Amino acid sequence: MKRIFLAVLLLFTLIGKAQSTASKNVSTFTIEAPQLNTSKKIWVYLPENYSKNIQKKYSVIYMHDAQNLFDAKTSFSGEWNVDEKLDSLKAPVIIVGIEHGNEKRIDELTPFKNEKYGGGNADNYLEFIVKILKPYIDKNYRTKTKAKNTILFGSSLGGLVSYYGALKYPEVFGKAGVFSPSFWFSPEIYTFTEKQPKIKTKIYFLCGDKESDDMVDDLNKMKRLLDTKRCYCLHLDKTKIVKGGEHNEKLWRDHFVEALLWLGY
């Protein structure tokens, strides 16, 4: 089972050969990431009327694996269609997609080193987002800067690092979209959660029941652990198990809007 996960994670680094499907509302830029000793290509989606209403400010969603969010040409096995979905919603939200580091993807998106697969450089990756990227976005775009208006969102290892990052920086990220999180890669994530004095983050969990033997159990284990950190009556998290759902972009694409609407922006 874990071999299947690893194969998918490694194949994420491949670049597709399809025609570009990114909308006109998507642009890119490159920014230095000194914490990672590299530069990062960033994709930005702006709402349709961003340039017309120059007074309006917007919530921001920071998403991982930007190659797979907007453009079939750069995606591994199909994009999330984030831009088209938000265009149809006329959603007043900015998306900031961070390209994964290809062969460094596992390092960047995992908070703890795995004995077999390595990794464990997520602290530096998240520090780049918090100390370099977010200040740049807030300076150059009209954003709502408070934690309640800032979401961390991703799938697979991106789901793992989104959960970890939201707990590590609750003053920055007030919400998290956690799709198919690879909790198996870093079992220490449970201990990390246990050590948090109180968790106020709003979290949307999603996975498919055909992803692996452990995915649903791991997600439910984390949900039970979270219930010890805040009152269930606050309804700060939601868990959706998709019947027949597999570990792929289709699952994440089909449920992105639903998760976003529940999290709020």
N, C-alpha and C positions, 0 to 999 in steps of 0.2 A: 504493500500500500504506500509506504513512504517513498519507494522508488518511483511510483507514478507521480507523486507530488514533486519530487526533485526534478524529474524529467520536464514537467510543466514549468517549473521555476526557471530552469536553464533555457528552455525554449523561448521564454519571454524575451530573451535578448535578440532573437532573430528579427529581421526587418522584412515586412511584406513587400510585394511587388505590385500591389493594386494601385489604381489611380487615387490621387488625393481626394478626400471627401470632407476635409475641414471647411467649416463655414467661414464667411467673410468676417464674422465676429471673433475669430480666433487669430491671435498673433503670437509671435515668439520673440524671445531675447535670450541672451547668454549673460550669466553673472558668475563672478568668482565665488568659489566655495572653499575658503582657506582651511576650514575644519576637515575637509576631505581631500585636500591637496589637488584640486581639480577645478574645472568650471562646469556649470550646470546649464543646460538648455531648459528654459521655462516656457510653457505654453499658457496663454492667458485668454480666457473667454470673457467678453464683456457683453452685458445685456443689450438688446436691440436698440434701446433709446438712450444708451449711456451718454452719447455725445450731444443729445438734444436737451436733456435735463441736467444742466451743469451744477445744480445745487444739490441734487440727490446723492446720498451716500448708500453704499451697498455692503451687505454681509459678504464674507469671503470663505470659500471652501478650498482648502489645500489638499490636493490629491496626488498620489504617487503613480508611477508607471505612466507618465504622460503620453508615451508613444501609443498607448492603447485606448486613450480616452476620446480623441476627436477625429482621427484620420486612419482610414483603412490602409493607406500606403505604408504607414510606420508601425502598424499593429502586428502582433504575432498571429492571432487567429480570429480577427474581427475586432472592431472597435466597440466602445460603450455607447457611441452616438450621443455623448453628453451635450454637444453643442445643439444638435437638432432637437433633442428632448427639451432643453431649456428654452430654445427659440419658440417651440410650440406652447410651452407654459407661459411664456413672457415673464419668466422668473427674474425678479430683481436681485440677482446674485452674481458675484464674480467667481470664476473658477481659476485657480492657479495650479497648473499641472507641472509636476517636477519629473523630468526624465530620469529613469533609472540608470544606474551606472554600468549597464551591460555586465561584464564579468565581475563587477563590484556590487551588483544588485543584492546578492545575499548578504554581503558585509553591511551594506547601508541599511537594510530593512530589518535586521535582527538585533534585538537588544542584548542577547546573551549568546556566547559562543556555544555552538553545538559540537560535541566531541567528534562526530563523524564528518560534518559538513562545514565546520568553521563558522565564519560570520562573527557578529557581535559588535558592530561599529555603529549601531543606531544612535547612540548618544551624540556622536559627532554629526551625524546626518540631521538629527533633530535640532541640535544647536545651530546648524547652518540655517534651518528654516526659521527658527525663533530669533536669532540675532542678526542674520544677514538678509534673508529673503523677505520676511514679513515687514521689517522696517522699510525696505525698498518699496514693497507693494503699497504700504500705507502712505509713503511719501509721494509716490507717482500716480496713484489712483485714488478715487474718492471712496474710501472704505469706512465701514463701521469697525472700530478697532477693539471693542470690548470682547471678552471671552465668549459671551453669549451670542455673539455674531461671527464667531470664528470656528469653523468645523475642520476636523482632520478626517480624511476619508480614503479608504483603500481596500484591496482584496488580497487574499492569500497572505504572502509576507507583508503586503501593504496593509492588510487588515490587522496583522499582528502589531506592526509598528504604529498604526493609528491608535490602537487601544493603549499601547504602552505610552505613546507620546501624550495622549490626552490625560493619562493619569500622572505622568511626570510633570506636565506643564498645565495644571488646571487653571492657572491665571491667564493662560494664553488661549487654550482650546476648551471651550465650554461644551462642545458636542463632538461626537465621533460616529462615523459610519464604518462599521466593522464587518466586512463581507468575507466569509470563508476563511477566518483567521487561522494561520498555521501555528496554533498554540503548541502543537507537538514539537516544533523546532526548538522552542525555548520553554521547557517546563517550569523554569524559574519564574515565569510570568505569574504563576499562581501565588508563589511566595511573595513576589513583588506586590501583588494585589492585597494579600493578607496584611502586609505591613503598612498600608495606607490607613491613616486614622479615620478618614471619612471621605467618601467619594460622591461628589455632586454632579459629575459629568453626565450629560444625557447621551445615551448610546443606543444605536440601532444595530442589532446583531442579525446576520443572515447567513444561512448555509443551505445546501441541498442534501437530501438524505442518500444520494448516490455518489457523494464525493469520496468517501472513504469509510472504513469501519469505525473510525474514531471521531470523525468531525462532529457529529451530533452530540456524542457523549462529552467531548471536550467543551463544546459550547454551553451545554447545560451545566457542566461543572463550574464554569466561570460565572454563569448566571446565578447559581446558588451561592457562590462566594460573594458576589456583588450584593446579594440580598442581606448579607451580614453587615454590610457597610452603609446601608441606608434603608429607610423604610420602604417596603414594597408599595405602600399607599401613595408614594410620590410619583410613581409611574415614570421613573427616569430612564428606564430601558425597555426595549421591546426586542423579542426574539422571534424570528420567522424561520421555520424549517420548510423548505420547498420540496414537495413530493416529486421525486424524479430528477431533482436538480443536480447537475454535475459541476465539476470544478472548471468553469470556463467563462468566457466573456458573455456568452448568452445569458447565463444565470444573473450575472452582475448587471448587465445592460437592462434586462427585463425588469429589474427591481430597484434600479437607481432612483427613479422619480418617486416611487412609493416611500423609500427610505428618506429622501430629501424632504418630502412633504411632512412626514412624521417628525423629523428633527426640527423642522422650521428654520426660517431664515429671515 
